[in-house]
Amino acid sequence: MVGLNKTTCSEINMWLKNGDLERVSLKTKTEGAIDPIKQIDAENTKLKGFDWQYEKRPKSRFELHTKTLNLKKKSLIKD
């Protein structure tokens, strides 16, 4: 670990492997900085106002696609 990356951008892609972050890609008009580990304040390591909503998150990529398909089917059903 090198430091804390605080970057603003329009798109972030993250690749995970076995639950660990493997690669990150930041796209379009990135602006930010990396603070060295020794200068990091623990209070500034969390996204302000972010709600994880663990109970709603998909547990696998297969569950994600299943939920998307179910939502599409529901929108096609007319009362």
Stockholm file with secondary structure:
# STOCKHOLM 1.0

chainA/1-79         MVGLNKTTCSEINMWLKNGDLERVSLKTKTEGAIDPIKQIDAENTKLKGFDWQYEKRPKSRFELHTKTLNLKKKSLIKD
#=GR chainA/1-79 SS CCEEEEEECSEEEEEEETTEEEEEEEESSCEEEEEEGGGCCGGGGSCTTCCCCGGGSCSSHHHHHHHHHHHHHHHHCCC
#=GC SS_cons        CCEEEEEECSEEEEEEETTEEEEEEEESSCEEEEEEGGGCCGGGGSCTTCCCCGGGSCSSHHHHHHHHHHHHHHHHCCC
//
